[in-house]
Amino acid sequence: MNFTIKRRGIIAVSFGFLGCVLVALVGSLALRAENQTDRVLEMYQGFQGGKCKSCHPAIWREWENSMHAKAWVDEIYQDAASQVPDRKTKCDQCHAPQPILITDVGEMPKLRNRQREVGVSCLVCHLDAQGAMHGPPASAETYFHANVTNPIYRDPTALCETCHGQPSVPEHDQVSSFLSSTFAEKDQGCATCHMPIVNRLQSTASYESIKGRKHTWRGSRSVSQLRRAASLQLEYVSGKVRVKIQNKTGHILPGGALRTIILEVALLTPDGTERQKQQISISAQNRNRLPPDKNRTSFFDIAPATVGDTIKAQLMYQLTPETPESAWILMADAIHVMP
């Protein structure tokens, strides 16, 4: 009897001790989760208060002039998204996403509830759930946040794919086509063209300039980028014009579902008078976009050309269906003058 009582006492004491351990463990985990949440919140507050800008002025200047910074406030975006009934699940979450290291790289992002006006900010691509900032090797130490060296930043295509490689959102799915291109086979990534290497001070804690990726992400709003995207070759044989387009982007062209490329061929007299003009539209709507690394040849029948006449081919970029012809951007051209 006494043994049983003692035994029960021991068991009670054991369970009491285990209970204390469990309570302490649960409390510790809860406190850790709370601390992590606090640190993530501190990073948002630091961004809003200018911490990123004050410590990384060169990178900040690049970012603040990029379309990533304007991803949410851009008038073209807001107008297009307003016409999509389920914009919160098809559009908005990529234009003001939660940090993708928290929601998981490659997964459809989640729309954040704070600071949407800054679009795709530093925190979107670098902040983790513990409040640390991830980056490439040689990241300078800082007192404001922890640094984590992450190999994904050597080739950030997987990061880009989170927003630019969702097959369910074809409006901006460039990565799917890129992965089958010769660019990918040569171990080149999205950053090769859209984040070229520059030498600069990484932060105010840096003592010398180092190589890094430029945070501008130039694309279809950049004239210089568009003029590198394709080339034209023109031939005239017996009343027929042959024009070959070469896609040099590494992904489907045009890359966005709202974009259109117009191939135009015109016959001009020696004094510049236009005798004839024909156009072909290339777009997602027409289901004739150019795959990466591919050439496409088009033929045009034109009026008989005489000595001194000029045959001109132009490839032009229409940013949205509402962009007037006067605002189309010349991507490439080719000219043949009749001998």
FIZA-528584 format. One line per field, with one value per residue (C-alpha): residue number from 1; residue in one letter; x, z, y. Coordinates in Angstrom, 2 decimals, always signed. Example, Ala and Ser with C-alpha at 12.3 -4.5 7.8 and 13.67 -1.06 7.14 Angstrom:
% FIZA-528584
num 1,2 $
residu A,S $
x +12.30,+13.67 $
z +7.80,+7.14 $
y -4.50,-1.06 $
//
This chain:
% FIZA-528584
num 1,2,3,4,5,6,7,8,9,10,11,12,13,14,15,16,17,18,19,20,21,22,23,24,25,26,27,28,29,30,31,32,33,34,35,36,37,38,39,40,41,42,43,44,45,46,47,48,49,50,51,52,53,54,55,56,57,58,59,60,61,62,63,64,65,66,67,68,69,70,71,72,73,74,75,76,77,78,79,80,81,82,83,84,85,86,87,88,89,90,91,92,93,94,95,96,97,98,99,100,101,102,103,104,105,106,107,108,109,110,111,112,113,114,115,116,117,118,119,120,121,122,123,124,125,126,127,128,129,130,131,132,133,134,135,136,137,138,139,140,141,142,143,144,145,146,147,148,149,150,151,152,153,154,155,156,157,158,159,160,161,162,163,164,165,166,167,168,169,170,171,172,173,174,175,176,177,178,179,180,181,182,183,184,185,186,187,188,189,190,191,192,193,194,195,196,197,198,199,200,201,202,203,204,205,206,207,208,209,210,211,212,213,214,215,216,217,218,219,220,221,222,223,224,225,226,227,228,229,230,231,232,233,234,235,236,237,238,239,240,241,242,243,244,245,246,247,248,249,250,251,252,253,254,255,256,257,258,259,260,261,262,263,264,265,266,267,268,269,270,271,272,273,274,275,276,277,278,279,280,281,282,283,284,285,286,287,288,289,290,291,292,293,294,295,296,297,298,299,300,301,302,303,304,305,306,307,308,309,310,311,312,313,314,315,316,317,318,319,320,321,322,323,324,325,326,327,328,329,330,331,332,333,334,335,336,337,338,339 $
residu M,N,F,T,I,K,R,R,G,I,I,A,V,S,F,G,F,L,G,C,V,L,V,A,L,V,G,S,L,A,L,R,A,E,N,Q,T,D,R,V,L,E,M,Y,Q,G,F,Q,G,G,K,C,K,S,C,H,P,A,I,W,R,E,W,E,N,S,M,H,A,K,A,W,V,D,E,I,Y,Q,D,A,A,S,Q,V,P,D,R,K,T,K,C,D,Q,C,H,A,P,Q,P,I,L,I,T,D,V,G,E,M,P,K,L,R,N,R,Q,R,E,V,G,V,S,C,L,V,C,H,L,D,A,Q,G,A,M,H,G,P,P,A,S,A,E,T,Y,F,H,A,N,V,T,N,P,I,Y,R,D,P,T,A,L,C,E,T,C,H,G,Q,P,S,V,P,E,H,D,Q,V,S,S,F,L,S,S,T,F,A,E,K,D,Q,G,C,A,T,C,H,M,P,I,V,N,R,L,Q,S,T,A,S,Y,E,S,I,K,G,R,K,H,T,W,R,G,S,R,S,V,S,Q,L,R,R,A,A,S,L,Q,L,E,Y,V,S,G,K,V,R,V,K,I,Q,N,K,T,G,H,I,L,P,G,G,A,L,R,T,I,I,L,E,V,A,L,L,T,P,D,G,T,E,R,Q,K,Q,Q,I,S,I,S,A,Q,N,R,N,R,L,P,P,D,K,N,R,T,S,F,F,D,I,A,P,A,T,V,G,D,T,I,K,A,Q,L,M,Y,Q,L,T,P,E,T,P,E,S,A,W,I,L,M,A,D,A,I,H,V,M,P $
x +0.00,+2.71,+4.59,+1.60,+1.16,+4.79,+4.66,+1.74,+3.58,+6.57,+4.35,+2.62,+5.94,+7.15,+4.11,+4.37,+7.95,+7.09,+4.19,+6.51,+8.90,+6.07,+4.72,+8.20,+8.75,+5.42,+6.09,+9.56,+8.20,+5.45,+7.98,+10.28,+7.41,+6.45,+10.04,+10.28,+7.04,+8.39,+11.62,+9.74,+7.58,+10.73,+12.05,+8.87,+9.11,+12.79,+12.03,+9.29,+11.63,+14.39,+16.81,+17.26,+17.74,+20.27,+22.40,+22.18,+21.87,+23.23,+21.00,+18.06,+18.45,+18.36,+15.29,+13.25,+13.44,+12.49,+9.14,+9.40,+9.09,+6.10,+4.50,+1.45,+0.99,+1.61,-1.46,-1.25,-1.27,-4.12,-6.24,-5.60,-6.14,-9.40,-10.84,-10.00,-12.84,-10.54,-7.59,-6.63,-5.81,-4.56,-2.78,-2.39,-0.34,+2.58,+2.43,+2.46,+3.58,+4.55,+8.25,+8.69,+11.27,+8.40,+5.62,+8.09,+10.13,+8.31,+4.88,+2.19,+2.86,+0.38,-0.93,+0.38,-1.75,+0.87,+2.99,+1.39,+2.35,+6.04,+5.29,+8.08,+10.40,+13.72,+11.85,+9.96,+13.09,+15.39,+13.48,+12.95,+10.57,+13.20,+13.68,+17.06,+18.01,+19.33,+21.81,+24.84,+28.31,+30.30,+27.27,+28.53,+27.74,+25.15,+23.82,+20.19,+19.52,+21.14,+22.72,+22.28,+24.39,+22.08,+23.32,+20.02,+21.25,+24.08,+21.38,+18.09,+15.96,+14.10,+13.24,+12.06,+9.98,+7.82,+6.08,+7.29,+6.88,+3.34,+1.65,-1.74,-1.02,+0.10,+0.19,+3.71,+4.90,+8.28,+10.28,+8.46,+9.66,+13.08,+13.85,+13.82,+16.07,+19.76,+20.25,+19.27,+21.39,+24.41,+23.73,+22.55,+19.57,+17.04,+19.65,+22.01,+19.87,+17.65,+20.18,+23.54,+26.71,+27.88,+30.66,+29.48,+29.55,+27.12,+26.34,+27.63,+29.45,+31.47,+35.06,+35.42,+33.28,+32.44,+30.60,+26.86,+23.65,+21.94,+18.48,+16.67,+15.10,+14.75,+12.16,+9.42,+9.43,+13.09,+13.84,+17.41,+16.21,+13.61,+16.21,+18.26,+15.27,+15.09,+16.73,+15.41,+16.71,+15.05,+15.26,+13.40,+13.00,+10.65,+7.96,+8.09,+9.57,+11.03,+11.51,+13.12,+12.70,+15.12,+14.02,+17.07,+15.39,+15.74,+11.99,+8.75,+8.31,+6.41,+6.74,+3.45,-0.05,-1.09,+1.89,+1.87,+4.66,+3.89,+5.92,+5.42,+6.67,+6.35,+7.23,+8.47,+9.22,+12.60,+11.09,+9.77,+6.13,+4.52,+3.11,+2.09,+2.11,+1.32,+1.36,+1.38,+0.54,+2.32,+0.66,-0.76,-4.24,-3.19,-1.41,+1.66,+4.26,+7.88,+9.43,+12.94,+15.91,+13.58,+13.51,+10.31,+10.08,+7.15,+6.44,+4.75,+3.44,+4.07,+3.61,+6.41,+9.38,+11.49,+14.97,+15.37,+12.37,+12.92,+11.49,+11.51,+10.72,+10.11,+9.44,+7.51,+6.36,+2.87,+2.88,-0.89,-3.87,-4.63,-1.14,-1.56,+0.62,+2.45,+3.76,+4.89,+8.57,+10.90,+12.66,+14.47,+14.43,+15.89,+16.02,+16.46,+16.95,+16.21,+19.39 $
z +0.00,+0.97,-2.15,-4.32,-2.79,-3.24,-6.78,-7.58,-5.99,-8.16,-11.22,-10.26,-9.73,-13.09,-14.90,-13.08,-14.19,-17.77,-17.77,-16.74,-19.51,-22.08,-20.85,-21.00,-24.49,-25.80,-24.21,-25.76,-29.21,-28.87,-27.75,-30.63,-33.13,-31.59,-31.78,-35.42,-36.21,-34.42,-36.43,-39.73,-38.64,-37.69,-41.21,-42.72,-40.38,-41.23,-44.94,-44.42,-42.26,-44.84,-43.43,-46.79,-48.54,-46.04,-45.95,-49.65,-51.49,-54.85,-55.01,-53.74,-56.57,-59.08,-57.50,-57.03,-60.78,-61.75,-62.71,-59.66,-57.47,-59.54,-59.90,-57.85,-58.61,-62.36,-64.13,-66.96,-64.45,-62.36,-65.47,-66.77,-63.38,-62.82,-65.78,-64.30,-62.07,-59.91,-59.87,-56.29,-57.39,-60.91,-60.72,-57.42,-55.53,-57.93,-57.88,-54.07,-52.82,-49.40,-49.13,-51.34,-49.02,-46.52,-48.86,-50.69,-53.83,-56.97,-55.34,-56.29,-54.10,-51.56,-51.56,-48.62,-46.55,-45.92,-48.06,-51.35,-52.89,-53.01,-55.27,-55.41,-52.73,-51.28,-48.70,-51.35,-52.72,-49.67,-46.35,-44.58,-41.80,-39.11,-40.23,-41.86,-45.31,-47.85,-50.57,-52.58,-51.09,-49.94,-48.43,-46.05,-42.37,-40.85,-37.39,-38.49,-39.77,-40.02,-43.35,-44.85,-47.83,-50.18,-53.37,-55.12,-55.76,-57.98,-60.57,-59.30,-62.10,-59.53,-57.63,-60.84,-61.67,-58.61,-60.42,-64.00,-64.39,-63.33,-66.22,-64.66,-65.18,-68.84,-68.82,-67.40,-67.81,-69.46,-67.54,-68.88,-72.39,-71.17,-69.56,-72.98,-74.60,-75.46,-72.87,-70.12,-71.67,-71.44,-67.73,-68.36,-66.41,-66.25,-64.54,-67.53,-69.48,-66.86,-64.04,-65.73,-63.63,-62.31,-59.99,-57.03,-53.26,-51.99,-48.86,-46.64,-44.71,-47.83,-48.21,-51.93,-55.01,-55.86,-58.67,-58.20,-60.17,-61.19,-59.65,-62.61,-64.36,-67.66,-69.94,-72.30,-70.98,-72.00,-75.57,-75.39,-74.14,-76.90,-79.56,-78.37,-78.44,-82.16,-85.54,-89.12,-92.48,-95.72,-99.25,-102.42,-105.22,-108.21,-106.59,-103.25,-100.03,-97.65,-94.04,-91.38,-87.69,-85.16,-81.53,-79.41,-76.00,-74.62,-73.99,-75.91,-77.74,-76.90,-73.30,-71.99,-73.07,-73.50,-75.71,-79.52,-82.06,-85.49,-88.53,-91.22,-94.80,-96.90,-100.48,-100.85,-103.94,-104.25,-102.73,-99.71,-100.76,-99.43,-102.25,-100.26,-96.68,-95.12,-91.49,-89.50,-85.77,-83.44,-80.07,-77.58,-78.87,-82.40,-81.09,-83.16,-80.64,-81.41,-79.34,-77.96,-80.33,-83.32,-86.68,-88.54,-92.20,-93.64,-97.30,-98.70,-102.20,-103.22,-106.28,-108.88,-107.60,-109.88,-109.71,-106.67,-104.79,-101.17,-99.43,-95.67,-92.99,-89.40,-86.23,-83.72,-80.14,-78.92,-75.12,-74.65,-77.02,-76.32,-77.20,-80.34,-83.39,-82.75,-79.49,-80.87,-80.25,-83.09,-82.24,-85.52,-89.17,-92.52,-95.86,-99.48,-102.17,-105.73,-107.86 $
y +0.00,+2.35,+1.31,+2.03,+5.43,+6.20,+4.89,+7.13,+9.98,+9.34,+9.11,+12.33,+14.02,+12.65,+13.91,+17.18,+17.58,+16.54,+18.96,+21.77,+20.82,+20.77,+24.09,+25.58,+24.15,+25.42,+28.78,+28.89,+28.02,+30.60,+33.22,+32.27,+32.55,+35.90,+37.10,+36.00,+37.81,+40.87,+40.75,+40.49,+43.43,+45.36,+44.80,+46.22,+49.19,+49.60,+49.60,+52.19,+54.27,+54.36,+51.77,+49.99,+53.31,+54.66,+51.49,+50.53,+53.88,+52.67,+49.59,+51.65,+54.19,+51.36,+49.79,+52.96,+53.69,+50.14,+48.71,+46.45,+49.54,+50.72,+47.28,+48.24,+51.94,+51.70,+53.10,+50.57,+47.73,+49.10,+49.70,+46.17,+44.52,+46.39,+44.50,+41.07,+39.77,+37.61,+40.02,+39.09,+35.53,+36.26,+39.62,+41.43,+38.86,+39.27,+43.06,+43.38,+39.95,+38.76,+37.78,+34.75,+33.15,+32.96,+31.79,+29.47,+29.99,+28.91,+28.83,+31.32,+34.39,+35.69,+39.25,+41.25,+43.61,+46.30,+48.65,+47.58,+50.92,+49.90,+46.94,+44.36,+45.73,+44.54,+42.46,+40.49,+38.82,+38.81,+38.55,+35.21,+34.20,+34.89,+38.48,+37.79,+39.06,+36.55,+37.45,+36.35,+35.76,+38.80,+40.50,+43.17,+42.73,+45.02,+45.78,+46.09,+42.58,+39.16,+38.20,+34.73,+33.68,+31.80,+30.09,+30.81,+34.36,+33.16,+32.47,+33.89,+32.39,+30.26,+33.45,+35.11,+32.05,+32.66,+35.52,+35.18,+31.43,+30.57,+28.71,+29.49,+33.20,+33.38,+37.19,+37.08,+33.51,+34.02,+31.42,+28.36,+29.12,+30.27,+26.90,+25.23,+27.85,+27.73,+30.48,+28.05,+25.30,+27.62,+28.22,+31.76,+33.03,+35.83,+38.00,+37.76,+40.22,+41.83,+42.28,+42.95,+42.93,+46.31,+47.48,+49.53,+49.83,+47.24,+49.22,+52.01,+49.26,+48.36,+49.57,+48.94,+48.45,+44.87,+43.14,+42.78,+42.53,+45.75,+46.02,+47.58,+44.57,+46.38,+44.82,+45.92,+49.51,+49.90,+51.00,+49.70,+46.32,+46.07,+46.84,+43.88,+41.55,+40.76,+41.29,+41.51,+40.33,+41.48,+40.12,+41.12,+38.61,+38.95,+41.01,+39.20,+40.49,+37.94,+39.07,+36.89,+37.68,+36.23,+36.08,+36.92,+37.24,+33.71,+33.50,+33.75,+37.07,+39.19,+38.08,+39.46,+38.49,+42.14,+43.00,+43.01,+43.10,+44.49,+43.52,+46.16,+46.20,+49.37,+50.31,+53.88,+55.95,+57.74,+60.89,+58.95,+58.69,+55.53,+53.41,+50.34,+49.05,+45.68,+44.58,+41.35,+41.32,+38.90,+38.37,+35.89,+36.68,+35.73,+32.62,+33.35,+34.50,+33.63,+30.82,+31.44,+30.99,+30.64,+32.39,+33.12,+34.03,+35.98,+36.75,+39.85,+40.48,+44.08,+46.22,+46.10,+48.07,+50.25,+51.75,+53.99,+52.58,+51.56,+48.54,+48.98,+46.41,+47.48,+45.53,+47.63,+47.08,+47.94,+47.95,+47.58,+47.25,+50.92,+52.20,+54.37,+53.78,+57.04,+55.54,+52.17,+51.50,+50.53,+47.26,+46.54,+47.54,+46.54,+48.40,+47.35,+49.99,+48.92,+49.23 $
//
